[in-house]
């Protein structure tokens, strides 16, 4: 039992349920198992996920399928250039029957919010999500309203070079635990999509819940019991610090990047049914957790250097630990 009163599940049960959720989502979203695992890891870690890719590659479908499989209340908000912050958080409206102003909650009051095409709206409206994403609350007219857990934002974004889009500011990018891209399917995968559409005989696909909101919280609580040995923790810090010293980087990852690596590595371990983190867990999430937190030097953009390439170089140049020691933060344990 955690301090919040949520009963944590054992890691093997988290792994079993996570596999069932991925199988359910994978029955609709074809051939993207690795990317789907990253999205689920972000949700289990209690964070928000940015799905950035070209139009028509299943970003919106992925968010809807996860909400259905996880049994979460789901709302979709289409971001447009004329969307106002109050359209996200809600606003006070005059109630003629009561003769007073009453708060009308916006779409952010849900378990899973799909912020569709978040980079099509101006920065002022993008910023309306910042407090909700970081503090799990919104403030309207000086009144603060808490968001009921679990609360997750799955935002989709088209590449910034497309016409009519606004680049996400670094402050908001940093709030996303990880950034995931799907890429184009193979010819066989695309044919599989067509076959499933024909056999379904309808446009929409509906998934039965595999878990519910309470079970998801129990799965998330299990991550607090996942052991992270000291050398792996220092490996995480070394990776993040190396992004700040790379020759191609203007601004490296903040300590929030280290925290993202820690949380996501724990999630990967739990999804594998383990109660301890191994270096491979960290390596698997390094690019999606760190690449969007890096600002390249201007000349690197001219050379078309990708931030993911920088993270790959950092991974290659930072030695991974090989230690069986116990973590010093655990009660009664002393690292050897």
Steps between C-alpha positions, in 0.01 A plus 500: 500500500644837397464833683213589266307192610540320168582130522809430287500192279797260487729550196405171335133606505590840354686321223205273428247784487732721295536221246123459482452875445764503225340198331164678508635824353711305251185336363412841351833686469697273270873429512608764752566286807824677600337844481190378684720362778660843539160669522383254765826544692436874507149446635617250765769749604224756560611733223379661181590386150561701183419308181685686227482376143359564155120516457308175461737265684268401785580752772139585585395137464771395745380743767138390465591130513709542815217688671256221414733216603592673828135574581560873534269795451615649171461837333639632177585866448580617150753782516444773244649850450192665656479278811503696827651392836149493652404242238754269664461570872138617520347830602243670720154546347211696642223274632170691473315259728748547786588860417869424530795383296559125482812321381465293187783248487696473177612183323819485711286353780531138393729199548655508155502812286586473134647836404473455126743697283624700796745693283220651292398736782686814618735485802249669733257210466781242506606648834151442642597134527823565690353527849270205443783281373749590771286574806192288420283806561362804317444854623211703362417850627719444807330171594701176487336173396671165550498240222398154611762228447591338277556792264703471180542716192568326171580778256544461127712733291584530134858593402566870555601560140139443393307816417276644770676354804667657805814338645441382856701711747779323688316544831206298375711239320677437830165416663457199275661193651589370156447559130401209276489469122343218300633536147347354186382139510648232280303381198384189689393705801308743281323211327416361846337835585281474190404140575400582856292795378313275256439228758380758756232630258501841670734795532541515877664227707380450857709320762373345821677625817781274618542688829327796665624827648549350849702209362713737295581695818599173669727421207654846523555461876695179436777705340600644838617154607724450195863491615752731333858412593738790561718441194194508275386824664842652436486367143175693453661817633805450277285463189310820573814694588667383178226665293603836647865453397446371147660719231177520295281611791416856600285405801503146639241313696388633836492283816140431403652282228679290764174462687325395178763234437457369854121485482489346154769243581297393802192472279688284250617273780145462634366430151756219478380363835823593681543681831839644404636720221774384263710728273304386194185656650678836505639459148157411357347829616797736464416639156125561557570642848791732415494597131217754533677667796807590293552825309755469221738770387361694199763363263393145589152566361660604171684168494172321580639346819220339700493521883442124503841460336657694788335270757618193306856634510470565873380142552795364304755710689367453853601167655208300638533354850532130573436481871302272726515735795198597705373862503608719791166678515319180601457459875759268649691461174858608443651515154799273448 
